[in-house]
């Protein structure tokens, strides 16, 4: 199963990853990061297709997918 790492300290909560995830695995967190933004989170990684779209589109390089 892929591991999705979200480096919360780099995330500015833009929501691009959430919007463009083809299987809608990501959602906005209720927890604020140190910069005052709400980063994405995932509770359903078993549905992830490992397409890398979230990592590719993240303008802050805050998402990494590792196997």
PyMOL Python script that loads the backbone (N, CA, C, O; Angstrom):
from pymol import cmd

cmd.read_pdbstr("""\
ATOM      1  N   UNK A   1       0.846  -1.175   0.000  1.00  0.00           N
ATOM      2  CA  UNK A   1       0.000   0.000   0.000  1.00  0.00           C
ATOM      3  C   UNK A   1       0.896   1.245   0.000  1.00  0.00           C
ATOM      4  O   UNK A   1       1.890   1.287   0.726  1.00  0.00           O
ATOM      5  N   UNK A   2       0.564   2.234  -0.787  1.00  0.00           N
ATOM      6  CA  UNK A   2       1.378   3.452  -0.833  1.00  0.00           C
ATOM      7  C   UNK A   2       1.253   4.233   0.477  1.00  0.00           C
ATOM      8  O   UNK A   2       0.246   4.161   1.181  1.00  0.00           O
ATOM      9  N   UNK A   3       2.299   4.967   0.766  1.00  0.00           N
ATOM     10  CA  UNK A   3       2.293   5.837   1.936  1.00  0.00           C
ATOM     11  C   UNK A   3       2.290   7.273   1.447  1.00  0.00           C
ATOM     12  O   UNK A   3       3.143   7.682   0.660  1.00  0.00           O
ATOM     13  N   UNK A   4       1.339   8.010   1.916  1.00  0.00           N
ATOM     14  CA  UNK A   4       1.210   9.414   1.556  1.00  0.00           C
ATOM     15  C   UNK A   4       1.736  10.241   2.719  1.00  0.00           C
ATOM     16  O   UNK A   4       1.193  10.185   3.823  1.00  0.00           O
ATOM     17  N   UNK A   5       2.771  10.994   2.478  1.00  0.00           N
ATOM     18  CA  UNK A   5       3.345  11.842   3.500  1.00  0.00           C
ATOM     19  C   UNK A   5       3.020  13.297   3.180  1.00  0.00           C
ATOM     20  O   UNK A   5       3.320  13.794   2.095  1.00  0.00           O
ATOM     21  N   UNK A   6       2.415  13.953   4.127  1.00  0.00           N
ATOM     22  CA  UNK A   6       2.101  15.370   3.968  1.00  0.00           C
ATOM     23  C   UNK A   6       2.955  16.132   4.964  1.00  0.00           C
ATOM     24  O   UNK A   6       2.780  16.005   6.175  1.00  0.00           O
ATOM     25  N   UNK A   7       3.866  16.914   4.449  1.00  0.00           N
ATOM     26  CA  UNK A   7       4.737  17.718   5.287  1.00  0.00           C
ATOM     27  C   UNK A   7       3.958  18.981   5.651  1.00  0.00           C
ATOM     28  O   UNK A   7       3.978  19.982   4.935  1.00  0.00           O
ATOM     29  N   UNK A   8       3.276  18.897   6.787  1.00  0.00           N
ATOM     30  CA  UNK A   8       2.333  19.939   7.183  1.00  0.00           C
ATOM     31  C   UNK A   8       2.966  21.316   7.299  1.00  0.00           C
ATOM     32  O   UNK A   8       2.302  22.318   7.034  1.00  0.00           O
ATOM     33  N   UNK A   9       4.229  21.390   7.688  1.00  0.00           N
ATOM     34  CA  UNK A   9       4.851  22.703   7.869  1.00  0.00           C
ATOM     35  C   UNK A   9       5.036  23.450   6.549  1.00  0.00           C
ATOM     36  O   UNK A   9       5.206  24.669   6.551  1.00  0.00           O
ATOM     37  N   UNK A  10       5.005  22.733   5.418  1.00  0.00           N
ATOM     38  CA  UNK A  10       5.128  23.378   4.110  1.00  0.00           C
ATOM     39  C   UNK A  10       3.777  23.684   3.470  1.00  0.00           C
ATOM     40  O   UNK A  10       3.698  24.522   2.571  1.00  0.00           O
ATOM     41  N   UNK A  11       2.734  23.031   3.910  1.00  0.00           N
ATOM     42  CA  UNK A  11       1.412  23.165   3.290  1.00  0.00           C
ATOM     43  C   UNK A  11       0.784  24.519   3.611  1.00  0.00           C
ATOM     44  O   UNK A  11       0.824  24.984   4.750  1.00  0.00           O
ATOM     45  N   UNK A  12       0.197  25.148   2.571  1.00  0.00           N
ATOM     46  CA  UNK A  12      -0.515  26.409   2.783  1.00  0.00           C
ATOM     47  C   UNK A  12      -2.028  26.234   2.633  1.00  0.00           C
ATOM     48  O   UNK A  12      -2.771  27.213   2.562  1.00  0.00           O
ATOM     49  N   UNK A  13      -2.471  24.983   2.588  1.00  0.00           N
ATOM     50  CA  UNK A  13      -3.901  24.703   2.574  1.00  0.00           C
ATOM     51  C   UNK A  13      -4.639  25.162   1.335  1.00  0.00           C
ATOM     52  O   UNK A  13      -5.809  25.534   1.421  1.00  0.00           O
ATOM     53  N   UNK A  14      -3.988  25.148   0.186  1.00  0.00           N
ATOM     54  CA  UNK A  14      -4.611  25.640  -1.046  1.00  0.00           C
ATOM     55  C   UNK A  14      -5.738  24.737  -1.540  1.00  0.00           C
ATOM     56  O   UNK A  14      -6.663  25.213  -2.199  1.00  0.00           O
ATOM     57  N   UNK A  15      -5.674  23.438  -1.231  1.00  0.00           N
ATOM     58  CA  UNK A  15      -6.731  22.513  -1.623  1.00  0.00           C
ATOM     59  C   UNK A  15      -6.619  21.949  -3.025  1.00  0.00           C
ATOM     60  O   UNK A  15      -7.509  21.221  -3.465  1.00  0.00           O
ATOM     61  N   UNK A  16      -5.550  22.264  -3.738  1.00  0.00           N
ATOM     62  CA  UNK A  16      -5.372  21.746  -5.100  1.00  0.00           C
ATOM     63  C   UNK A  16      -5.333  20.217  -5.084  1.00  0.00           C
ATOM     64  O   UNK A  16      -5.947  19.569  -5.932  1.00  0.00           O
ATOM     65  N   UNK A  17      -4.623  19.653  -4.136  1.00  0.00           N
ATOM     66  CA  UNK A  17      -4.518  18.190  -4.053  1.00  0.00           C
ATOM     67  C   UNK A  17      -5.877  17.548  -3.798  1.00  0.00           C
ATOM     68  O   UNK A  17      -6.186  16.490  -4.346  1.00  0.00           O
ATOM     69  N   UNK A  18      -6.672  18.184  -2.975  1.00  0.00           N
ATOM     70  CA  UNK A  18      -8.009  17.669  -2.654  1.00  0.00           C
ATOM     71  C   UNK A  18      -8.910  17.742  -3.890  1.00  0.00           C
ATOM     72  O   UNK A  18      -9.632  16.795  -4.200  1.00  0.00           O
ATOM     73  N   UNK A  19      -8.858  18.847  -4.569  1.00  0.00           N
ATOM     74  CA  UNK A  19      -9.714  19.081  -5.741  1.00  0.00           C
ATOM     75  C   UNK A  19      -9.411  18.130  -6.894  1.00  0.00           C
ATOM     76  O   UNK A  19     -10.326  17.662  -7.571  1.00  0.00           O
ATOM     77  N   UNK A  20      -8.126  17.843  -7.120  1.00  0.00           N
ATOM     78  CA  UNK A  20      -7.746  17.070  -8.298  1.00  0.00           C
ATOM     79  C   UNK A  20      -7.471  15.599  -8.042  1.00  0.00           C
ATOM     80  O   UNK A  20      -7.073  14.886  -8.964  1.00  0.00           O
ATOM     81  N   UNK A  21      -7.665  15.128  -6.839  1.00  0.00           N
ATOM     82  CA  UNK A  21      -7.507  13.696  -6.571  1.00  0.00           C
ATOM     83  C   UNK A  21      -8.622  12.947  -7.301  1.00  0.00           C
ATOM     84  O   UNK A  21      -9.799  13.170  -7.019  1.00  0.00           O
ATOM     85  N   UNK A  22      -8.266  12.058  -8.238  1.00  0.00           N
ATOM     86  CA  UNK A  22      -9.301  11.389  -9.037  1.00  0.00           C
ATOM     87  C   UNK A  22     -10.215  10.453  -8.239  1.00  0.00           C
ATOM     88  O   UNK A  22     -11.341  10.188  -8.659  1.00  0.00           O
ATOM     89  N   UNK A  23      -9.744   9.953  -7.099  1.00  0.00           N
ATOM     90  CA  UNK A  23     -10.579   9.056  -6.299  1.00  0.00           C
ATOM     91  C   UNK A  23     -11.024   9.689  -4.976  1.00  0.00           C
ATOM     92  O   UNK A  23     -11.617   9.019  -4.130  1.00  0.00           O
ATOM     93  N   UNK A  24     -10.736  10.972  -4.808  1.00  0.00           N
ATOM     94  CA  UNK A  24     -11.190  11.750  -3.641  1.00  0.00           C
ATOM     95  C   UNK A  24     -10.770  11.123  -2.320  1.00  0.00           C
ATOM     96  O   UNK A  24     -11.586  10.963  -1.412  1.00  0.00           O
ATOM     97  N   UNK A  25      -9.488  10.768  -2.219  1.00  0.00           N
ATOM     98  CA  UNK A  25      -8.933  10.177  -1.010  1.00  0.00           C
ATOM     99  C   UNK A  25      -8.623  11.253   0.042  1.00  0.00           C
ATOM    100  O   UNK A  25      -8.689  10.989   1.243  1.00  0.00           O
ATOM    101  N   UNK A  26      -8.292  12.445  -0.409  1.00  0.00           N
ATOM    102  CA  UNK A  26      -7.890  13.515   0.502  1.00  0.00           C
ATOM    103  C   UNK A  26      -9.063  14.392   0.915  1.00  0.00           C
ATOM    104  O   UNK A  26     -10.025  14.575   0.170  1.00  0.00           O
ATOM    105  N   UNK A  27      -8.951  14.926   2.127  1.00  0.00           N
ATOM    106  CA  UNK A  27      -9.934  15.883   2.612  1.00  0.00           C
ATOM    107  C   UNK A  27      -9.205  16.903   3.474  1.00  0.00           C
ATOM    108  O   UNK A  27      -8.084  16.659   3.920  1.00  0.00           O
ATOM    109  N   UNK A  28      -9.837  18.036   3.706  1.00  0.00           N
ATOM    110  CA  UNK A  28      -9.226  19.076   4.511  1.00  0.00           C
ATOM    111  C   UNK A  28      -9.254  18.683   5.987  1.00  0.00           C
ATOM    112  O   UNK A  28     -10.281  18.252   6.510  1.00  0.00           O
ATOM    113  N   UNK A  29      -8.126  18.838   6.634  1.00  0.00           N
ATOM    114  CA  UNK A  29      -8.009  18.510   8.052  1.00  0.00           C
ATOM    115  C   UNK A  29      -8.720  19.558   8.901  1.00  0.00           C
ATOM    116  O   UNK A  29      -8.883  20.702   8.478  1.00  0.00           O
ATOM    117  N   UNK A  30      -9.130  19.172  10.068  1.00  0.00           N
ATOM    118  CA  UNK A  30      -9.702  20.109  11.029  1.00  0.00           C
ATOM    119  C   UNK A  30      -8.609  20.697  11.921  1.00  0.00           C
ATOM    120  O   UNK A  30      -8.855  21.611  12.707  1.00  0.00           O
ATOM    121  N   UNK A  31      -7.398  20.154  11.784  1.00  0.00           N
ATOM    122  CA  UNK A  31      -6.260  20.584  12.596  1.00  0.00           C
ATOM    123  C   UNK A  31      -5.423  21.602  11.826  1.00  0.00           C
ATOM    124  O   UNK A  31      -5.045  21.361  10.679  1.00  0.00           O
ATOM    125  N   UNK A  32      -5.138  22.720  12.447  1.00  0.00           N
ATOM    126  CA  UNK A  32      -4.366  23.783  11.825  1.00  0.00           C
ATOM    127  C   UNK A  32      -2.868  23.499  11.983  1.00  0.00           C
ATOM    128  O   UNK A  32      -2.428  23.006  13.022  1.00  0.00           O
ATOM    129  N   UNK A  33      -2.094  23.815  10.943  1.00  0.00           N
ATOM    130  CA  UNK A  33      -0.646  23.632  11.041  1.00  0.00           C
ATOM    131  C   UNK A  33      -0.014  24.861  11.700  1.00  0.00           C
ATOM    132  O   UNK A  33      -0.718  25.796  12.082  1.00  0.00           O
ATOM    133  N   UNK A  34       1.301  24.855  11.830  1.00  0.00           N
ATOM    134  CA  UNK A  34       2.009  25.930  12.525  1.00  0.00           C
ATOM    135  C   UNK A  34       1.924  27.280  11.810  1.00  0.00           C
ATOM    136  O   UNK A  34       2.167  28.323  12.418  1.00  0.00           O
ATOM    137  N   UNK A  35       1.579  27.260  10.525  1.00  0.00           N
ATOM    138  CA  UNK A  35       1.464  28.503   9.754  1.00  0.00           C
ATOM    139  C   UNK A  35       0.029  29.026   9.704  1.00  0.00           C
ATOM    140  O   UNK A  35      -0.236  30.069   9.107  1.00  0.00           O
ATOM    141  N   UNK A  36      -0.890  28.300  10.330  1.00  0.00           N
ATOM    142  CA  UNK A  36      -2.281  28.743  10.368  1.00  0.00           C
ATOM    143  C   UNK A  36      -3.142  28.239   9.236  1.00  0.00           C
ATOM    144  O   UNK A  36      -4.210  28.796   8.982  1.00  0.00           O
ATOM    145  N   UNK A  37      -2.703  27.193   8.544  1.00  0.00           N
ATOM    146  CA  UNK A  37      -3.452  26.611   7.435  1.00  0.00           C
ATOM    147  C   UNK A  37      -3.973  25.228   7.811  1.00  0.00           C
ATOM    148  O   UNK A  37      -3.482  24.597   8.746  1.00  0.00           O
ATOM    149  N   UNK A  38      -4.968  24.774   7.069  1.00  0.00           N
ATOM    150  CA  UNK A  38      -5.538  23.446   7.278  1.00  0.00           C
ATOM    151  C   UNK A  38      -5.052  22.517   6.172  1.00  0.00           C
ATOM    152  O   UNK A  38      -5.579  22.559   5.060  1.00  0.00           O
ATOM    153  N   UNK A  39      -4.057  21.680   6.456  1.00  0.00           N
ATOM    154  CA  UNK A  39      -3.510  20.782   5.430  1.00  0.00           C
ATOM    155  C   UNK A  39      -4.471  19.632   5.135  1.00  0.00           C
ATOM    156  O   UNK A  39      -5.403  19.390   5.903  1.00  0.00           O
ATOM    157  N   UNK A  40      -4.250  18.927   4.032  1.00  0.00           N
ATOM    158  CA  UNK A  40      -5.091  17.764   3.730  1.00  0.00           C
ATOM    159  C   UNK A  40      -4.730  16.593   4.622  1.00  0.00           C
ATOM    160  O   UNK A  40      -3.655  16.560   5.221  1.00  0.00           O
ATOM    161  N   UNK A  41      -5.632  15.638   4.703  1.00  0.00           N
ATOM    162  CA  UNK A  41      -5.388  14.392   5.407  1.00  0.00           C
ATOM    163  C   UNK A  41      -6.098  13.278   4.657  1.00  0.00           C
ATOM    164  O   UNK A  41      -6.954  13.524   3.808  1.00  0.00           O
ATOM    165  N   UNK A  42      -5.728  12.054   4.986  1.00  0.00           N
ATOM    166  CA  UNK A  42      -6.335  10.915   4.321  1.00  0.00           C
ATOM    167  C   UNK A  42      -6.600   9.805   5.321  1.00  0.00           C
ATOM    168  O   UNK A  42      -5.722   9.434   6.099  1.00  0.00           O
ATOM    169  N   UNK A  43      -7.794   9.288   5.296  1.00  0.00           N
ATOM    170  CA  UNK A  43      -8.147   8.150   6.138  1.00  0.00           C
ATOM    171  C   UNK A  43      -8.448   6.914   5.296  1.00  0.00           C
ATOM    172  O   UNK A  43      -8.703   5.840   5.841  1.00  0.00           O
ATOM    173  N   UNK A  44      -8.420   7.057   3.985  1.00  0.00           N
ATOM    174  CA  UNK A  44      -8.801   5.968   3.083  1.00  0.00           C
ATOM    175  C   UNK A  44      -7.706   5.663   2.062  1.00  0.00           C
ATOM    176  O   UNK A  44      -7.976   5.593   0.864  1.00  0.00           O
ATOM    177  N   UNK A  45      -6.477   5.483   2.531  1.00  0.00           N
ATOM    178  CA  UNK A  45      -5.373   5.238   1.605  1.00  0.00           C
ATOM    179  C   UNK A  45      -5.524   3.939   0.831  1.00  0.00           C
ATOM    180  O   UNK A  45      -4.865   3.758  -0.194  1.00  0.00           O
ATOM    181  N   UNK A  46      -6.370   3.033   1.292  1.00  0.00           N
ATOM    182  CA  UNK A  46      -6.587   1.799   0.551  1.00  0.00           C
ATOM    183  C   UNK A  46      -7.270   2.057  -0.789  1.00  0.00           C
ATOM    184  O   UNK A  46      -7.225   1.206  -1.677  1.00  0.00           O
ATOM    185  N   UNK A  47      -7.897   3.212  -0.946  1.00  0.00           N
ATOM    186  CA  UNK A  47      -8.546   3.584  -2.208  1.00  0.00           C
ATOM    187  C   UNK A  47      -7.598   4.322  -3.158  1.00  0.00           C
ATOM    188  O   UNK A  47      -7.926   4.530  -4.326  1.00  0.00           O
ATOM    189  N   UNK A  48      -6.437   4.714  -2.664  1.00  0.00           N
ATOM    190  CA  UNK A  48      -5.475   5.475  -3.465  1.00  0.00           C
ATOM    191  C   UNK A  48      -5.003   4.643  -4.657  1.00  0.00           C
ATOM    192  O   UNK A  48      -4.683   3.464  -4.507  1.00  0.00           O
ATOM    193  N   UNK A  49      -4.962   5.258  -5.838  1.00  0.00           N
ATOM    194  CA  UNK A  49      -4.534   4.580  -7.071  1.00  0.00           C
ATOM    195  C   UNK A  49      -3.062   4.823  -7.385  1.00  0.00           C
ATOM    196  O   UNK A  49      -2.574   4.398  -8.432  1.00  0.00           O
ATOM    197  N   UNK A  50      -2.344   5.512  -6.476  1.00  0.00           N
ATOM    198  CA  UNK A  50      -0.925   5.797  -6.645  1.00  0.00           C
ATOM    199  C   UNK A  50      -0.632   6.577  -7.926  1.00  0.00           C
ATOM    200  O   UNK A  50       0.416   6.389  -8.545  1.00  0.00           O
ATOM    201  N   UNK A  51      -1.546   7.440  -8.315  1.00  0.00           N
ATOM    202  CA  UNK A  51      -1.346   8.200  -9.554  1.00  0.00           C
ATOM    203  C   UNK A  51      -0.334   9.332  -9.380  1.00  0.00           C
ATOM    204  O   UNK A  51       0.278   9.767 -10.355  1.00  0.00           O
ATOM    205  N   UNK A  52      -0.155   9.812  -8.147  1.00  0.00           N
ATOM    206  CA  UNK A  52       0.806  10.879  -7.884  1.00  0.00           C
ATOM    207  C   UNK A  52       0.316  12.266  -8.234  1.00  0.00           C
ATOM    208  O   UNK A  52       1.089  13.223  -8.190  1.00  0.00           O
ATOM    209  N   UNK A  53      -0.949  12.393  -8.578  1.00  0.00           N
ATOM    210  CA  UNK A  53      -1.490  13.692  -8.976  1.00  0.00           C
ATOM    211  C   UNK A  53      -1.338  14.727  -7.856  1.00  0.00           C
ATOM    212  O   UNK A  53      -0.983  15.876  -8.116  1.00  0.00           O
ATOM    213  N   UNK A  54      -1.604  14.322  -6.627  1.00  0.00           N
ATOM    214  CA  UNK A  54      -1.517  15.257  -5.506  1.00  0.00           C
ATOM    215  C   UNK A  54      -0.089  15.773  -5.343  1.00  0.00           C
ATOM    216  O   UNK A  54       0.129  16.968  -5.144  1.00  0.00           O
ATOM    217  N   UNK A  55       0.857  14.881  -5.429  1.00  0.00           N
ATOM    218  CA  UNK A  55       2.264  15.253  -5.290  1.00  0.00           C
ATOM    219  C   UNK A  55       2.723  16.131  -6.453  1.00  0.00           C
ATOM    220  O   UNK A  55       3.463  17.096  -6.262  1.00  0.00           O
ATOM    221  N   UNK A  56       2.278  15.788  -7.640  1.00  0.00           N
ATOM    222  CA  UNK A  56       2.665  16.533  -8.838  1.00  0.00           C
ATOM    223  C   UNK A  56       2.125  17.957  -8.838  1.00  0.00           C
ATOM    224  O   UNK A  56       2.823  18.881  -9.255  1.00  0.00           O
ATOM    225  N   UNK A  57       0.898  18.146  -8.380  1.00  0.00           N
ATOM    226  CA  UNK A  57       0.254  19.455  -8.433  1.00  0.00           C
ATOM    227  C   UNK A  57       0.514  20.348  -7.221  1.00  0.00           C
ATOM    228  O   UNK A  57       0.191  21.535  -7.257  1.00  0.00           O
ATOM    229  N   UNK A  58       1.085  19.804  -6.162  1.00  0.00           N
ATOM    230  CA  UNK A  58       1.311  20.584  -4.946  1.00  0.00           C
ATOM    231  C   UNK A  58       2.342  21.685  -5.214  1.00  0.00           C
ATOM    232  O   UNK A  58       3.500  21.387  -5.507  1.00  0.00           O
ATOM    233  N   UNK A  59       1.930  22.952  -5.117  1.00  0.00           N
ATOM    234  CA  UNK A  59       2.860  24.047  -5.402  1.00  0.00           C
ATOM    235  C   UNK A  59       3.933  24.226  -4.332  1.00  0.00           C
ATOM    236  O   UNK A  59       4.922  24.922  -4.559  1.00  0.00           O
ATOM    237  N   UNK A  60       3.748  23.612  -3.181  1.00  0.00           N
ATOM    238  CA  UNK A  60       4.698  23.771  -2.079  1.00  0.00           C
ATOM    239  C   UNK A  60       5.538  22.524  -1.825  1.00  0.00           C
ATOM    240  O   UNK A  60       6.304  22.475  -0.863  1.00  0.00           O
ATOM    241  N   UNK A  61       5.397  21.515  -2.687  1.00  0.00           N
ATOM    242  CA  UNK A  61       6.132  20.251  -2.553  1.00  0.00           C
ATOM    243  C   UNK A  61       5.927  19.650  -1.158  1.00  0.00           C
ATOM    244  O   UNK A  61       6.862  19.124  -0.554  1.00  0.00           O
ATOM    245  N   UNK A  62       4.716  19.734  -0.669  1.00  0.00           N
ATOM    246  CA  UNK A  62       4.384  19.274   0.682  1.00  0.00           C
ATOM    247  C   UNK A  62       3.872  17.830   0.711  1.00  0.00           C
ATOM    248  O   UNK A  62       3.635  17.286   1.789  1.00  0.00           O
ATOM    249  N   UNK A  63       3.699  17.204  -0.457  1.00  0.00           N
ATOM    250  CA  UNK A  63       3.171  15.840  -0.511  1.00  0.00           C
ATOM    251  C   UNK A  63       4.143  14.925  -1.221  1.00  0.00           C
ATOM    252  O   UNK A  63       4.630  15.228  -2.310  1.00  0.00           O
ATOM    253  N   UNK A  64       4.418  13.789  -0.578  1.00  0.00           N
ATOM    254  CA  UNK A  64       5.312  12.783  -1.152  1.00  0.00           C
ATOM    255  C   UNK A  64       4.602  11.435  -1.039  1.00  0.00           C
ATOM    256  O   UNK A  64       4.026  11.119   0.002  1.00  0.00           O
ATOM    257  N   UNK A  65       4.644  10.651  -2.101  1.00  0.00           N
ATOM    258  CA  UNK A  65       4.074   9.314  -2.077  1.00  0.00           C
ATOM    259  C   UNK A  65       5.229   8.319  -2.192  1.00  0.00           C
ATOM    260  O   UNK A  65       6.007   8.349  -3.145  1.00  0.00           O
ATOM    261  N   UNK A  66       5.316   7.441  -1.197  1.00  0.00           N
ATOM    262  CA  UNK A  66       6.349   6.408  -1.189  1.00  0.00           C
ATOM    263  C   UNK A  66       5.687   5.047  -1.073  1.00  0.00           C
ATOM    264  O   UNK A  66       4.605   4.912  -0.503  1.00  0.00           O
ATOM    265  N   UNK A  67       6.346   4.056  -1.616  1.00  0.00           N
ATOM    266  CA  UNK A  67       5.826   2.698  -1.527  1.00  0.00           C
ATOM    267  C   UNK A  67       6.440   1.960  -0.371  1.00  0.00           C
ATOM    268  O   UNK A  67       6.118   0.795  -0.141  1.00  0.00           O
TER     269      UNK A  67
END
""", "prot")
cmd.dss("prot")
cmd.show_as("cartoon", "prot")
cmd.util.cbc("prot")
cmd.orient("prot")
